[in-house]
Amino acid sequence: MGPLGNKGRGKRSRRSLPRVFTRASWGGALDESCNYLALMGGRPLCVPNCEAASSSPVLRLVLLGLNPDGLFAEYAYLLDNPKNVVVGLAWPKPRLLLVHEYDGLKSRIYSVDLNQADDLAFTEWDAPEAGLEVKAAVKPLAKRLILEVGLEKPRGLAILNSSEAIVAEKGLVKLSLDKPLW
């Protein structure tokens, strides 16, 4: 087993994630206990049919238990538009996961509720051939907009405190949230 996302050490290092996730580019965030890691593809998962996935708003969100290693949960996240990209995640509190979604003009930061969606891990939906991107029977994560701001090519997301966040855009940009997160 190698580090997550390490592509330079051969097949062994890519086995850190189930096979379905090895074709996606990922962003990630640790929760405050450092026991779980959230991973999400920036574009719809290109399995089993890349042409169909390119018009899908569905991304897979994966929570990995780091101690012990192993898949813990998997959720469907719906982009506002299939052309949008997830450019960052932050997990400042166990029940508060934040997703930074970008449409080419504006950044939108959402909080998502992990408790109000279907856990897809170890179900018919967690295999590439299940066609999650084209089925409507899965209950996705509920998301709530907490900030919208115009940015040019932003990346990442970090939470400084309950009312401030940081993203990278030609350097670091501090964002003030309208309401405290906690």
C-alpha positions in Angstrom: 0.0 0.0 0.0 1.2 3.5 -0.9 0.1 7.0 -0.1 -3.2 8.1 -1.4 -2.9 9.7 -4.8 0.7 8.6 -5.3 1.1 7.6 -9.0 4.8 7.4 -9.2 5.4 4.2 -7.3 3.7 1.6 -9.5 0.5 -0.4 -9.1 1.0 -1.0 -5.4 0.5 2.6 -4.4 -2.7 3.0 -6.4 -4.3 0.1 -4.4 -4.9 2.4 -1.5 -8.4 3.0 -2.9 -10.9 0.6 -4.5 -10.4 0.2 -8.2 -13.4 2.3 -9.2 -11.7 5.4 -7.8 -8.3 5.1 -9.4 -9.3 6.9 -12.6 -10.5 10.1 -10.9 -8.5 13.2 -9.6 -9.2 13.8 -6.0 -9.3 16.4 -3.3 -9.4 15.5 0.3 -9.8 16.7 3.9 -9.3 15.1 7.3 -11.9 15.5 10.0 -10.8 17.1 13.3 -10.1 13.7 14.9 -7.8 12.7 12.0 -9.6 9.3 11.9 -11.5 9.9 8.7 -10.5 11.2 5.3 -13.1 12.6 2.8 -12.2 12.3 -0.9 -14.1 13.6 -3.9 -13.5 13.7 -7.6 -13.4 17.1 -9.2 -15.4 15.9 -12.2 -18.0 13.2 -12.6 -16.6 9.7 -12.3 -15.7 8.4 -15.7 -16.8 4.8 -15.2 -18.4 2.8 -16.8 -19.2 5.3 -19.6 -17.2 8.5 -19.9 -19.5 10.0 -22.5 -22.6 9.6 -20.2 -20.6 10.7 -17.1 -19.6 14.0 -18.8 -23.2 15.2 -18.7 -23.9 13.9 -15.2 -24.0 16.2 -12.1 -23.1 13.2 -9.8 -19.8 12.9 -8.0 -18.9 10.2 -5.5 -17.8 11.3 -2.0 -15.9 8.7 -0.1 -15.1 8.7 3.6 -12.1 6.5 4.5 -11.3 5.3 8.0 -7.6 5.9 8.5 -7.4 3.8 11.7 -7.9 1.1 10.7 -7.6 1.6 7.0 -10.7 0.8 4.9 -13.7 2.2 3.1 -16.2 3.6 5.6 -18.9 5.2 3.5 -19.7 6.5 0.1 -22.2 9.2 -0.9 -23.6 10.8 -4.1 -23.0 14.6 -4.3 -24.8 16.6 -7.0 -23.1 19.5 -8.7 -25.1 22.6 -9.5 -24.2 22.0 -13.1 -22.4 19.1 -14.8 -19.7 21.5 -16.0 -18.8 22.6 -12.4 -15.7 21.3 -10.6 -15.1 20.6 -7.0 -11.9 22.4 -6.1 -11.7 21.9 -2.4 -13.0 20.2 0.7 -12.8 21.1 4.4 -13.9 19.0 7.4 -13.6 21.2 10.4 -16.1 19.3 12.6 -17.2 15.7 12.5 -20.7 16.6 11.3 -19.7 19.6 9.2 -18.2 18.9 5.8 -17.7 21.8 3.4 -17.4 21.5 -0.4 -15.9 24.3 -2.6 -17.6 24.1 -6.0 -16.5 26.3 -9.0 -18.3 27.1 -12.2 -15.6 29.1 -14.0 -16.9 32.4 -12.7 -18.0 32.0 -9.1 -17.0 29.9 -6.1 -19.7 28.5 -4.0 -19.0 26.9 -0.6 -21.6 24.4 0.6 -22.1 22.6 3.9 -23.3 19.1 3.4 -25.2 16.8 5.8 -23.8 13.3 5.8 -26.6 12.0 8.0 -29.4 12.7 5.5 -28.2 10.8 2.4 -27.9 7.2 1.3 -24.6 5.4 2.2 -23.7 3.6 -1.0 -20.8 1.6 0.4 -21.2 -2.1 0.0 -24.5 -1.8 -1.9 -25.4 -2.3 -5.5 -24.3 1.3 -6.3 -20.6 1.0 -5.3 -19.5 -0.9 -8.4 -18.5 0.9 -11.6 -21.0 -1.1 -13.6 -23.9 0.1 -11.3 -24.3 3.3 -13.3 -24.7 5.6 -10.3 -24.3 8.6 -12.7 -27.5 7.7 -14.7 -29.8 6.3 -11.9 -32.2 8.5 -9.9 -33.0 6.1 -7.1 -30.1 7.3 -4.8 -30.7 10.0 -2.2 -27.8 12.4 -2.5 -26.2 14.6 0.1 -28.3 17.6 1.1 -26.2 20.8 0.6 -26.7 24.3 1.9 -25.0 27.4 0.3 -22.9 29.3 2.9 -20.8 31.6 0.6 -20.8 32.7 -3.0 -17.9 34.8 -4.4 -16.4 35.7 -7.7 -12.9 34.2 -8.1 -10.6 33.3 -10.9 -9.2 29.7 -10.9 -9.5 29.0 -7.1 -8.2 25.9 -5.5 -8.5 24.3 -2.1 -10.5 25.2 1.0 -9.3 25.7 4.6 -11.3 26.9 7.6 -9.5 29.3 9.9 -12.3 29.6 12.5 -16.1 29.6 12.6 -16.4 32.7 10.3 -13.3 32.7 8.1 -12.1 30.5 5.3 -9.0 30.5 3.0 -8.7 29.5 -0.7 -5.8 29.7 -3.1 -6.1 32.0 -6.1 -2.8 33.7 -7.1 -1.8 33.4 -3.5 -4.1 32.9 -0.5 -7.4 34.7 -0.2 -9.2 35.1 3.1 -13.0 34.8 2.9 -15.4 36.1 5.5 -18.5 34.0 6.0 -21.9 35.7 6.4 -22.8 33.6 9.4 -20.5 31.6 11.8 -20.4 27.9 11.0 -20.6 26.9 14.7 
